[in-house]
C-alpha cells in the first residue's frame, strides 16, 4: 500500500518567478478604479468575441478586445478632442495679440510689470474663452486609462503565476488566458522589449520595433496635418507655431521609450489610439478647418464646385444665397460708414485765429479745435 502511494506521481507545482502580490499601496489605491474600468471593458469585448466562436486564449481575441477598449475610450473623448482643436486654433490665432503684450513689457523685469503682463495675458485668454491647458485635456484624461492598461498588463504575469485575478472582472481564469495569448502565435502580449531581449524572443523584439516605428510615423503625420494645412498665415508667424514645429520632431521620439518599457499589449493600444487620432484629425481639418488656412481654402473650393458656400454662422447654404448675404452685408457696412459723423481734422492755433478773424469780417465765427468759437469763454477763462 505504501509502495503504491509512493509510485503515484505528484503534480508539479510551478515555481513563480515574480514576488507574490502584496498589500495595495497608495498608488495602487488611486489606480484601482481605472484598472477596474480597463478590466471591465476588456472582459466585455472578450466575451463578445468568444461568443462569436473565437478562442478565448488566442492573441487575436485579446488584441481585438484592446481595439474595442480604444473605440470606447476615444469615443468618450470626442467632445474633449473637439475642444482641444478649438483651443489650439484660438491659441495660434491669439499669437499676434500675445506678441503685442510681450512687446509692451519687453525689458521690464520688476515684479509689478510681470504681474501686469500676467493679468493682461489671462484677461486675453478669458476674453477669447481659452487657456493654454485646454489643448492638453484629452491627453490628461486618457493618461489614467493608459496607466490602468499598463498596470493591468504588467500584473498579468504575476497574477497568472500565483493563480489570482485582477481587481475586477479579470478573474484568475481570464488572467491565465491573457497570459497565454500570443500575437501571431509567437509574441506574448504581457512581455516588453527588455524581457523579450533577455529571453531571446527575436520575433517579439522585431514586432515591437515595427510597432514603435509605426507609432512614430503616425504621430508625426498627425502633427504635420495641423501645421501644414490647418494654420492661418498669421498663426504661422507666432511663437506657438515655432513650438508646434519643435513638437513635430520631438514628441514622436517619446514613443521610443514607450516601446522599450511598455508591454506589447499597451504598445498595441497606443498604436491603435494613434491611428484613431490621425483619422479623427483628418475629418476635423477637412470639415472644420481654421479660417484662412490651406484646409479652409480647399473646403471652400469643394463647396463651390457643388454650388454651396458657408454663411456667417458656418452653415452650408446655396452659393446664390451666400452671394446675396455678402452683398447685403456690404451695403449695410457702406450705409453705416456714410451715416457715421465726419471727424474734423485738427488745425493749428494760428490757422484757427485766421479763420476767426475772417469769420468776424463775414459776421460768423469759426470753430476751434475743442468745438468752441475762439472768442467764447471757457470754464476756466478765455480760450486764447
C-alpha positions in Angstrom: 0.0 0.0 0.0 2.8 2.4 0.9 4.7 1.4 -2.2 1.5 2.2 -4.3 1.3 5.7 -2.9 5.0 6.2 -3.4 4.7 5.3 -7.0 1.9 7.8 -7.7 3.4 11.0 -9.3 2.6 14.2 -7.6 1.6 17.1 -9.8 4.4 19.6 -10.4 3.8 22.9 -8.7 5.0 25.8 -10.9 7.6 28.0 -9.3 6.7 31.7 -9.7 9.4 34.0 -11.0 7.8 37.1 -9.5 7.1 38.1 -5.9 3.6 37.4 -4.6 1.0 40.1 -4.9 1.3 42.3 -1.8 -1.0 44.7 0.0 -2.1 47.6 -2.1 -0.1 50.8 -1.7 -1.3 54.4 -2.0 -0.7 54.5 -5.8 -2.5 51.2 -6.3 -5.5 52.5 -4.5 -5.6 55.6 -6.7 -5.3 53.4 -9.9 -7.9 50.9 -8.7 -10.9 52.5 -10.4 -9.0 52.9 -13.7 -7.8 49.3 -13.6 -11.3 48.2 -12.8 -12.7 50.1 -15.8 -10.0 48.7 -18.1 -10.7 45.2 -17.0 -14.4 45.6 -17.4 -14.1 46.9 -21.0 -11.6 44.2 -21.9 -13.7 41.4 -20.5 -16.8 42.8 -22.2 -15.2 42.7 -25.6 -13.5 39.3 -24.9 -17.0 37.9 -24.1 -18.4 39.3 -27.3 -15.6 37.7 -29.5 -15.7 34.4 -27.7 -19.4 34.3 -28.1 -18.8 34.6 -31.8 -16.7 31.4 -31.7 -13.2 32.8 -31.3 -10.7 31.0 -29.0 -10.5 32.7 -25.5 -6.7 32.3 -25.2 -5.6 33.5 -28.6 -3.7 36.7 -29.3 -6.2 37.8 -31.9 -9.1 37.7 -29.5 -7.3 39.8 -26.9 -5.9 42.3 -29.5 -9.5 42.8 -30.8 -10.5 43.4 -27.2 -7.8 46.1 -27.0 -9.2 47.6 -30.2 -12.6 47.7 -28.5 -11.1 49.4 -25.5 -9.7 52.1 -27.8 -13.0 52.6 -29.5 -14.9 53.1 -26.2 -12.3 55.4 -24.6 -11.7 57.5 -27.7 -15.4 57.8 -28.4 -15.9 59.2 -24.9 -13.1 61.7 -25.6 -14.6 63.1 -28.8 -16.1 66.2 -27.1 -12.8 66.9 -25.4 -11.0 66.4 -28.7 -13.2 69.0 -30.4 -12.5 71.4 -27.5 -8.8 70.7 -27.9 -8.9 71.5 -31.6 -10.7 74.8 -30.9 -8.3 75.7 -28.1 -5.2 75.0 -30.3 -6.8 77.1 -33.0 -7.5 80.0 -30.7 -4.1 79.9 -29.2 -2.4 80.1 -32.6 -4.8 82.9 -33.7 -4.0 84.8 -30.5 -0.3 84.7 -31.2 -0.1 88.2 -32.7 -2.0 89.7 -29.8 0.2 87.8 -27.4 3.3 89.3 -29.1 1.9 92.8 -28.6 1.6 92.2 -24.9 5.2 90.8 -24.7 6.5 93.8 -26.6 4.9 96.2 -24.2 6.7 94.6 -21.3 10.0 93.8 -23.0 12.9 94.6 -20.8 10.8 95.2 -17.7 11.8 92.7 -15.1 10.3 94.3 -12.0 7.5 92.5 -10.0 4.8 95.0 -10.9 5.5 94.7 -14.7 5.4 90.9 -14.5 2.2 90.9 -12.6 0.6 93.4 -15.1 1.7 91.2 -18.0 0.3 88.1 -16.4 -3.1 89.9 -15.8 -3.3 91.1 -19.4 -2.4 87.7 -20.7 -5.1 86.0 -18.5 -7.6 88.7 -19.5 -6.9 87.9 -23.1 -7.4 84.2 -22.6 -10.7 84.9 -20.7 -12.0 87.2 -23.4 -11.5 84.6 -26.1 -12.6 81.7 -23.9 -9.4 79.6 -24.0 -6.4 78.6 -21.9 -3.1 77.0 -22.7 -4.1 74.0 -20.7 -7.3 73.2 -22.7 -5.3 71.6 -25.5 -3.9 69.1 -23.0 -7.2 67.9 -21.6 -7.7 64.8 -23.9 -4.2 63.6 -23.1 -4.6 64.2 -19.4 -7.9 62.4 -19.3 -6.6 59.5 -21.3 -3.4 59.1 -19.3 -5.1 57.3 -16.3 -6.7 54.8 -18.7 -3.3 54.3 -20.3 -1.7 53.8 -16.9 -4.5 51.4 -15.9 -3.9 49.4 -19.1 -0.1 49.4 -18.3 -0.5 48.1 -14.8 -3.2 45.6 -15.7 -1.0 44.0 -18.3 2.1 44.4 -16.2 0.4 42.4 -13.4 -0.8 39.6 -15.7 2.4 37.6 -15.4 2.5 37.9 -11.6 -1.2 37.1 -11.2 -1.1 34.2 -13.6 1.9 32.6 -11.9 0.3 33.0 -8.5 -3.2 31.9 -9.7 -5.0 35.1 -8.8 -7.1 37.6 -10.8 -7.1 41.4 -11.2 -9.1 43.9 -9.3 -12.4 43.4 -11.1 -13.8 41.2 -13.9 -10.4 39.9 -15.0 -10.6 36.7 -12.8 -7.8 34.1 -12.4 -9.1 32.1 -15.4 -9.2 35.1 -17.8 -5.8 36.3 -16.4 -4.3 32.9 -17.4 -5.9 33.1 -20.8 -4.5 36.6 -21.3 -1.1 35.4 -20.1 -1.1 32.5 -22.7 -2.3 34.8 -25.5 0.4 35.4 -28.2 0.2 37.8 -31.2 0.6 35.8 -34.4 1.2 32.8 -32.1 4.7 33.9 -31.2 4.6 37.3 -29.2 3.1 37.3 -25.7 1.0 40.4 -25.0 2.4 40.8 -21.5 6.1 41.0 -22.5 8.0 44.2 -23.1 11.1 44.7 -25.2 13.6 44.3 -22.4 12.1 41.0 -21.3 11.9 39.8 -24.9 15.6 40.6 -25.5 16.6 38.8 -22.2 14.5 35.8 -23.1 15.8 35.7 -26.7 12.4 36.3 -28.3 13.7 37.7 -31.5 10.3 37.8 -33.3 8.7 39.6 -30.3 11.5 42.2 -30.4 11.0 42.7 -34.2 7.2 43.1 -33.8 7.8 45.7 -31.0 10.3 47.6 -33.2 7.9 47.7 -36.1 5.0 48.9 -33.9 7.2 51.7 -32.4 8.2 52.9 -35.9 4.6 52.9 -37.0 3.7 54.8 -33.8 6.3 57.5 -34.6 5.2 57.8 -38.2 1.5 58.1 -37.3 2.3 60.7 -34.6 4.5 62.7 -37.0 1.8 62.7 -39.7 -0.9 63.7 -37.2 1.2 66.8 -36.2 2.1 67.5 -39.8 -1.5 67.7 -40.7 -2.0 70.6 -38.3 0.9 72.8 -39.1 0.8 72.3 -42.9 -2.9 72.5 -43.6 -4.8 73.9 -40.6 -2.9 77.1 -39.7 -3.7 80.6 -40.9 -0.8 82.8 -42.3 -1.0 85.0 -39.2 -0.6 81.9 -36.9 2.5 80.8 -38.8 4.3 83.9 -37.6 3.9 83.4 -33.8 5.9 81.6 -31.1 3.2 79.0 -30.7 3.8 78.0 -34.3 7.5 77.5 -33.6 6.6 75.3 -30.7 4.4 73.3 -32.9 7.3 72.7 -35.3 9.6 71.7 -32.5 6.9 69.2 -31.1 6.6 67.8 -34.6 10.0 66.3 -34.3 10.4 65.9 -30.5 7.1 64.3 -29.5 7.3 61.2 -31.7 10.6 60.3 -30.0 8.8 59.7 -26.7 7.4 56.5 -28.3 10.9 55.1 -28.4 10.9 54.8 -24.6 7.3 53.5 -24.5 8.3 50.7 -26.9 11.1 49.7 -24.6 9.3 49.6 -21.2 5.6 49.1 -22.1 4.2 45.5 -22.6 3.2 44.6 -26.1 -0.5 44.9 -25.3 0.0 48.6 -24.2 2.0 49.3 -27.3 -0.8 47.9 -29.4 -3.3 50.1 -27.5 -1.2 53.2 -28.1 -0.6 52.5 -31.8 -4.3 51.9 -32.4 -5.1 55.0 -30.5 -2.7 56.9 -32.7 -4.5 55.7 -35.8 -7.8 56.9 -34.3 -6.3 60.3 -33.6 -4.9 60.6 -37.2 -8.2 59.7 -38.8 -10.1 62.0 -36.4 -7.7 64.8 -37.1 -8.2 64.3 -40.8 -12.0 64.5 -40.5 -11.9 67.7 -38.3 -9.4 69.5 -40.6 -11.4 68.6 -43.7 -14.7 69.7 -42.3 -13.9 72.3 -39.6 -10.6 74.0 -40.8 -9.1 77.1 -39.3 -10.3 80.2 -41.2 -7.7 81.4 -43.7 -5.8 78.1 -43.7 -5.0 75.9 -46.7 -7.6 73.4 -45.5 -10.2 76.2 -45.4 -9.4 77.2 -48.9 -9.7 73.6 -50.1 -13.0 73.2 -48.3 -14.4 76.4 -49.9 -13.3 75.1 -53.3 -15.1 71.8 -52.8 -18.2 73.6 -51.7 -18.0 76.0 -54.7 -17.9 73.0 -57.1 -21.1 71.8 -55.5 -22.7 75.3 -55.7 -22.5 75.7 -52.0 -20.9 78.1 -49.5 -20.7 78.9 -45.8 -22.7 81.6 -44.2 -21.6 83.8 -41.3 -22.6 81.1 -38.8 -20.7 78.3 -40.6 -23.8 76.7 -42.1 -23.7 75.3 -45.6 -26.0 77.3 -47.9 -26.6 77.6 -51.7 -24.0 79.8 -53.4 -26.6 82.3 -54.6 -27.9 82.8 -51.1 -24.3 83.3 -49.9 -23.6 86.0 -52.6 -26.9 87.8 -51.6 -25.9 87.7 -48.0 -22.4 89.1 -48.8 -24.0 91.9 -50.9 -26.4 92.8 -48.1 -23.5 92.9 -45.5 -21.5 95.1 -47.9 -24.4 97.6 -48.3 -25.0 97.7 -44.6 -21.3 98.5 -44.0 -21.4 101.2 -46.6 -24.6 102.7 -45.2 -23.1 102.7 -41.6 -20.0 104.4 -42.9 -21.9 107.1 -44.7 -24.1 107.8 -41.6 -21.1 108.0 -39.3 -20.2 111.6 -38.2 -17.4 113.1 -40.0 -14.2 113.6 -37.9 -13.0 117.2 -38.1 -9.3 117.4 -38.9 -7.3 119.3 -36.2 -5.9 122.7 -37.1 -3.2 124.8 -35.7 -3.8 127.8 -33.4 -2.5 130.2 -36.0 -4.9 128.9 -38.6 -7.7 129.0 -36.1 -7.1 132.7 -35.4 -7.1 133.5 -39.1 -10.4 131.7 -39.6 -11.8 133.5 -36.5 -10.7 136.9 -37.9 -12.2 136.0 -41.3 -15.4 134.9 -39.6 -15.7 138.2 -37.8 -15.3 140.1 -41.0 -18.0 137.8 -42.6 -20.2 138.0 -39.4 -19.6 134.3 -38.4 -17.3 132.5 -36.0 -15.0 129.6 -37.0 -14.9 126.6 -34.6 -11.8 125.9 -32.8 -10.1 122.5 -32.0 -12.2 122.0 -28.9 -15.5 122.7 -30.6 -16.0 126.2 -29.3 -15.6 129.5 -31.0 -12.3 131.2 -30.5 -13.8 134.1 -28.7 -16.1 132.1 -26.4 -15.0 132.0 -22.8 -14.2 128.6 -21.4 -14.9 127.4 -17.9 -11.5 128.5 -16.6 -11.1 131.7 -18.5 -10.7 132.8 -22.1 -9.8 130.4 -24.9 -6.9 132.4 -26.1 
